[in-house]
C-alpha cells in the first residue's frame, strides 16, 4: 500500500492503473480543484512540434481557470494527427461530464511514446475509476501514475504561513531547458494574488528551466500551477515566490538526480556575466557539450573542453581572461593553465564547475549530468 500524502485544502485526486501501460503499473492521474477558487496557469514546451494535449491545454489556461487536470503515462499522444486531438477532446469532455464542470477548465497531459494513439476504451474506463476514488491524501498515488523511465516517484509537500503546497513531477530523459520530457503539477490552497501568473513563470525560469540532462526537448512538457484559496490565506508576492521556488527547485533537483543512465550530477555556475541570460547560455553550452560530459564521466578534469564550449556562445567576455574551477581547484586562470589538474578529485557523484567571465555582475547555475554507456543503452531500445 502506498504511503498517504495529503493534498492542500480544496484538492482531491486519484492515481491508478487504467491499463494504458502493458506492465499494469499506475498510468492515470486525476486532480480536481474543488475551490472556492479554481485558479490555474501553466508553462508549456517551446518545441514547435507539440502533442495534442499541449494544444488543448494552451487554450484552457488562457483565462487562468483550471478546475481539474487529467494526466496519463504510457503514451504521449503526440504526432497522432487529427484523431489524436479528437481523443484529447473526448477525454476532456468525458471528465467534464463525470465531474459536472466545463471541459474548457480541464488541463490534459500525456507522456510516453510519440506517434502512438492512446487506448481510449481503457482511458475512459480509467476515468470512471479515478472519479470514484478521489481522495484528499493521494499525493503519492498521482506521482506514481505519471512515471515513465523514472526510478521513483517525485513529490513535495510543505506547510508554511498557514498555506499547504504540494508538487509532483516526472522526467528522467529529454531534460533540457524550456522544460523536458516532463509533467509537473503544483497545487496550493492560498488565495492567488494579481501577480501569481508572473511569479510562477519566474519560478519556472529559475528552476525547471535550469536543468539540462541531454539537450533534448520534448513535445509534451507541461508545468501547471493551481490554487484553491481554501486556506483563506493571501500570501505576499515574496512569500508566494519563496514557497513556489522551494517546491519547484526540489522537484527540478529530483529530476536531474534521476536522469537516465547518469553516474554524476554536475552544477555549472557562471559568475560575473554581463546578464543572467548570458550566464544561463554559458551554462547550457557546457551542459550540452558531449565531449565535456564524457570527460566528466571518465573523471578527466579536461578544462579545455569547458573553454571550447564557452567560446561557442554569443556573450560578452574577454576570451583571454576566463577563470575555471573544477571542484574548488582553479585549473584555468585567465584562459591559460592554473593549478595542476591532478589536484582535482572527481571521484564523487557531485561535480562543481565554476566559470568566472569577469564581464559583469550577474550569475546563474545550470544543472546537468554526465554521458554514460547506460544512457545510450536505455535510449537505443526505448520503443522496443
N, C-alpha and C positions, 0 to 999 in steps of 0.2 A: 504494500500500500504506500502511495506517495505521501511524503510529509506535507502537511497542510500549511500554506502561506496565505494569510488574509489579504484581501484587496482593499483599497481605500473605500471609504464610505460612499455609497451610491453606485458601486460597481458589483456586478455578478458575472461569472464566466464559467466555462467548462472546456475541458480538453480531453479528447478521447480518440479512439480508433474508428475511422469510418470505412476502412478497407481501401483507402487510396494507395497506401503502401502495401506491397505484396508481403512484407515482413509481418504485418499485423500490428506494428508499432503505432503509437498515437500519431495522428496526422491531421486532426481538425480541432480548431480552437474558435470559440465564440465568446466575445467580450461585449457586455451590454452596460451602457451608462443609463442608470435609472434617474439621474438628476438629483436635485431640481434643475440643474443647468446641464446642457449637452454640448459643451464647447469642444471643438476639435480642430486641429490643424495637422499638417503633415509636410514632410520633405521627401522628395522622390529622386530616383536616379536621374542623372543628367545625360544618360545614354539616349541617343536618338531612336534606337530600337527598344521599344518598351512592350511589356506584357499587357494583355487585355485588362487585368485588374488595376494596373497603374493608370491606364487611360480612363477607366471608370472612376477610380478614387480621386484623381485630379479634379474631376468635376464635382465630386461630393464635397470636398473640403473648401470649395470656393466661398461658401457662406459661413465657414467656421462652425458648422453644426454637424456633430458626429454622435449618433445615438448608439451605434454598435459597430464592431469590427469582426469580420469573418476571415479567418486565416487557415490556409491548408499547406501542408508539406506533401512531398511525394509527386509533385507536378507543378511546373511554373506557369502553365497556360500562356506561354509566350511564343510568338511566331506561329499562332494557330489560326490566323485569318479571321474572317467574319464569324465563323462558327465558334471560335474561342471567345470572342466578345459576347456572343449570344449566350454562351454558357455562364459567363460572369454576370450578365444581366439577369439570367434566370435564377442564379443563386441569390443575387441581391433581392429580387422580388420575392423569392421563397422565404428568406429570412424576415423580410418586412411583413409578409402575411402572418408568419408564425408569432412575431413579436407585437404586431399591431402598430407598427411605425412606418415611416416613409422610406422607401428604398433609396431615395436621394440623400439619406442621412446614414447610409451604411458603407463604410470603407471595406474593400475586399483586397486581400493579399494572398499571393500564392508563391511557392518556392519549390524548386526541384528541376527536373529535366526540361530543357527548352524543346519546343517542336512537337509536343505530345498533348493531346486533349485530356481533360480530366474525366474520370469515370463518373458521370453525372448522377446515375442512379445511386451509387454509393455515397456521393457527396450530399445529395438531398436527404437520403435516409439518415446520414450522419447529422445533418442539421436538426432533424426531428429529435434525435437522441440528445444533441447538445442543448437544445431549448429545454428539454425535460429535466436536464441535470445541472442547470445553472446554480451556482453557489457563490458565496462570498469569500471562500477560503481555497480557491482553486489556482493559486499563483504558481504552483509547481506544475500542475497538470497542463496548463496552457503553454508554459515554457517548453515542456517536453514535446508538445504536439507540433511545434514549428521547427524542430530539429531536422537537419538533413545529414551532413557529414560531421556535425558537431559530436564531440565525445561526451558532452554533458550539457544539461540544461543551464541556461544563463538567466538569472533573475536577480532583482534588487528590491529591497523593501526597507523603508525607514519612516519614522515619525518624528517631526520636529516642528516647533512653533504651532502645535495643535493641528498639524497637517500630516496626512499619511500619503506617501508617494510609493508607487510600485512601478517597476520597469522590467521588461523581458526583451531578449534579443536572440537571434540565431545568425550563424555565419561562421564558416571556417575556411573558406576559399573565396577567390574573387574579391578580396578585401582591399579595395582601392578608394581613395577619396572620391567624393561625390557618392558616397556610401559604398556598398559592397553587395555581395550576394546575401543581403541582409534584410531581415524583417525585424522591426522593433516597435514595441508599444510602451508608452509611458502614460500612466494614469495617476491623477492627483485629486484629492477631494477639496481643494481650495477653490475659492471664487476667482475666476480668471480676470485679470485686470486688462486695461486697454492695450498694454504693450506685450501681452502674453505671446502673441504670434512672433513678433520680432525677437523677443527674449529666447524663445525656443529655437528659432533659426540660428541665433548667435551661439547658443549652446551646442547645437549640432555641428556648426562650423569648427568649434574648438575641441570637439571630442570625436564623434564618429568620422568626421572628415579629415582627421589627422592620423588615422590608421591606414596602412597600405601594405598588405601582405605580399601581393604579387603583381600589382599594377593593372589588374584586370577589373573591369566594371560590369556589373550585372544589368539585366533588363528589368528586374523586379524590385529594386531597392525601395523600401518604404519605411519611414520612421514616423509614427503617429503619436500625437500628444492629445490626451483627453482630460477634461476637468469636469467634475460633477457639482462642485460647490456645496456638497453635502455637509462639510465640516462647519460651514458658515464663516470660515476664516478667509480674510483677504490679505495676501502677503504683499510686502513692498516689492518693487522691481528687483532690488538686490537680493532679497530673501528668496524670491522665486528663481532667480538665476542660480544662486548657490545650491538650492535644492535640486534643480534640474541638472546642474553641472555634476553634482556628486553622483546622481543616478546614472547619467549618460556616460560619464567618464569611467565609472565602474564597469558598465556594460561594454564599452569600447575596449577597455583593457582585457576584459574577459574574452572578447572575440579574438584579439590578436594573440592572447595567451593560449588559444585553442586552434591556431592557424594550422591548416593541413600540412602534415609532414614536418613541422618545424622542429629544430633542436635548440634554437636560441631566439630570444626576444631582444630586439635592438631598438634603442632610443637614439634618434638623430636630432640633436639640438643645435640650431643655428642662432648665434647671438650677434649683436651689433650689426644687424642688417638695416638697410635703408627703409624697409617696410615689412609689416607682418606677412604680406603676400609674397614678398621675395624670400623671406625666411622659410616660409612653407614650401615654396618652389624648390629651394635648395635641398631641403629635407626630402622632398618627394623624388627628386632626381637621383639622390643616393639610394632611397628605398627601392627604386625600380631598376637599379643597375645590377644585372645578373652577375657580372664579374665580381662586384663587391660582395654580393650576397653569398656567392660561392666561397670567396675568401674568408668570410665570417664563419661559414660552416666548417671550413678547414682550419679555423683558429689561426689564420695568417694575418698579421697586422699590416696589411698592404695598403698604407695610407695613400699611395699614388692613385689608386682606383677612386678614392674619395675626391681628390683634386680633379681628376678627369671628369667625374660626374658633375662636380660644381661648375666646371667650365662650359657645360652644355646649356646652362641656364641664362636667360636674358635678365640679368640682375646687376645692380650697381655694386662693384667691388674692384679692388686693385688685384689683378691676378698674381702679383708678386708679393703680397703681404698677408696671405691667409694662414691662420694657425689651425691645426687639427690635433685634437687629443683623443686617444683611444683608452678607455677605462682608466682615465686620470693621468695618462702619460702623454705629454706633448711631443708626439712623434714628428710633427711637421711645424716649423716656425718660419713665418714669412715665406711660405710656399717652397721651403727647402728643408733638408733633414734637420730634425730637432733631436730630442732624446732618442736613444737607441730603441729600435722596435723590439729588441729582445727583452726589454723591461715590461712589455705588455703581457698581462695574464688574460687570456681569452678562454680559459678552461671552464668557466662557469656558464650558466644558462643566459645570464644578462650581459649584454654588450652596450656600452655607452659611447657614442660618438659626439664630440663637441667641436663645432666649427665656428671660428671667430672670423667674420668677414671684415671687421673694422671699417664699416661703411655707414653706420648709423647707430640707433639705439633700440631697435626692435628685435624680437626673438620669437621662435616657435619650435615646438618639438613634434616630430613625426615618429610614429611607432611602426616597426616592420619586423620581419623575421628572416632567418637565413633560407637559402635554397638548398634542398636536400634531395637525395635519390627517392626518399619516401614520398615527397611531394609529386615528383614526376610519375612515380608508380601509381599513386592514387588518382591522378588526373589523366592517365593514359588509358584507363579502363573504366571511367566513371559511368558510361552508359551501358556497360555490359553486365 
